[in-house]
Amino acid sequence: MRVIAGSAGGVRLAVPKRGVRPTMDRVKAAIFSSLGEAIIGARVLDLFAGSGALGIEALSRGAASAIFVEDDRQSAEAIEKNLAKTNLQGRVRDQDVFDFLRQQSNADKFQIIFADPPYEKGQHDQNCTEKLLNNESLPQLLEPTGIFVLEKRPGETVSELKLWRVIRQKGYGATEIVFMRQSAFGNWQSAIQ
């Protein structure tokens, strides 16, 4: 069943009542348009998954598998309901993203990683986006030719990227989408049109 704009076959997907900043439909359309054929058969990781909209849409577009990581129980339950409504298979981890990353050193690698960290500061008053971009476990979970798709505020500044190389970024109102690859992996960009 194809998921488009937060609905599957005319059925609206569940959205938790708190703790989620929904990704605008035009932003999702731009993300999946940019990913194009790279989504087909991909193993997907959806960090700070919220209602699971990005990972679920990836599954509906042909991704082979998806793991959703969300530490809010109500949001994790919404993801499980949405997977059931769409008859799509995914694994939901009700866990803090940084704890998940610490535990995944020998895990399978992903071709696509989505992340929509909260805009407010997180553990120990550190900017979640900055903390994520400097987390050395994250690039190790990405295939060498994989794509990391980060959603952030347009005005949100990050320090020098040591682990990542930006291959595309574009603002959409109150959201900026940044496509990145591991910094160690040359200039290959053919999966992004």
N, C-alpha and C positions, 0 to 999 in steps of 0.2 A: 504494500500500500504506500503510495507516494505522499509524503508530508510536505505541504506548502503553506507558508504563512501561518504556522501554528495550528493547522487543522489537517486531519487525515480523513479523506472520503467525506468531507462535510462535517465531521465531528471535531469540535474544539478540544485541544489538548488541555490537560489540567495545569494550572499555574498556582504555586503556593501563594498564600495570602501575604506572606512577609519574606523579607530577605532576598528578593529576586528583582533584578533590573532587567526586564525583557529586552532581548535584542530585536531592534526594529526589523520589520519584514524586508525593507529595502536593503538593510545591511546584510541580512541573511542571503538575500538574492545575489548581492555583490560578492559575498564570500564564495558561494557555490558556483557562481559564474566564473570567478577567478580560478577556482580549483579545477573546474572542468572535469576531464577524464581521470584526473589523479584520484578522485574519490572512489572510483570503481575498484572493488577488491581490497581497499585499504583497511588496515587495522587502525582504529581511531581511539584516541584518548580525549575525553571531555572533562577538563579540570574546572572547578568552581561551576559545576554543571547547571545549577539552578533547576529549571524544569526539564532540562535535558534536550532542549529544542535543537541545538546544533548537532549533537550526536545522533539524535533520532532522525533528523532530516538527512544526515550522512548515510545512515543505515537504509533509509527509504530510497536513496539515490544509488545504492549498490555497494556501500562499504561492507566489507566482510564481517567486521565485528566492531563493537564499541564498549569501552569501559567508561562509566560515569562516576566521577569522584565529587562528592558533595557532603559537607559536614552538618548541614541542617537536616534534621530527621524529616520535617514536613516536606522539604524539597525532594529528598531521596524517595519518599513515598509517592510524590507527584510523578517522578521519573518512572517508577515501577508501574503506576497506573497508566501513564502514557505509552509505555512499551506494550502493556497488555491491550490497550485500545487499538494500537496500530498492528498488532500481531508481529512485532519485530523483536528480535532477541538481542539483549545487551546485559552487561553485568553492572550492578549499581554497588558502589562502595560508599557506605555511610561513614566517612572518615575525613579528617583534616587533610588538605592537599599536601602540605609539607611533610606530614607523617607518612602519607602514601608514597611520596617521592623518595623519602629516606629508605623505605622498605623495598624498593623496586630495583635494586642494583643488578640483579641477574634476570630480570623479567624480559619477556619478548619485547621487541622494539615495535614502534608505531610508525606508520607512514604520515599520519596527520595528527597533530595535537592542537586542540582548541583550548583557550584559556580566557576567561572573563573574570579576572580577580575583582574583589570588591574595591570600590573607589576609596573607602575610608581606610584608615591605618589598621593594621592587624596586630598580630602578636608582637609584643615588645615595642609598640608604637612605630613599626617600620612599614613603609609603603608596601602593600602586597605586590604590586606590579614590579617594583624594584627588587623585592625579595625573590620573586619568581624568576626574573631575568638573570639574577646572580646565583641561582641555585644550580650547582654543578651536576646534580643528579638528572635534571630535566633534559639537557641535550643528549645524555647517554641513553635515554629512552626513545630517541628519535632515530630512525634509519638515516644513513648518511645523505640520502636524497630526499628525506622527509621534509615536511613543511610544518612550521609552528605558526599558528594563527592566533594573535593576541588582540583582544578588544580592550581599549582603554579610553580615558578622557583625552580630548585633543590637546589640552593645556598641560597634561601630566608629563613632567619631564623625568627622564631616566638618565642615570650616569652613563658614562661610556660603556658601550656593549663589548664585553670581552668574549662572551660565549656565543654570541649571535651576530648574524649579518642580515641586515634589512634588505629584502629584495623588492618589497612594494609596501607602500602605506598610503592610506587615503582617509580623509575625514568625511563623516556623514553627520552633520549637525553636532550633537553632544557626544558622538562616538568616533573614535579613530580605530581603524583596523590596520594591523601591522603584520605582514607576512615575512617570516624569517626562516633562515636555515642555520645550521651549526656553522660557526665562523671558520672551523677547520675544513669545511667542504667547498673549496674552490668557487667557481662562478656559475655552476650549472643552474639554469633557471627555466628550463623548458616546460616544467609542469605548470607554471603560472603564465597565463597569456597576458 
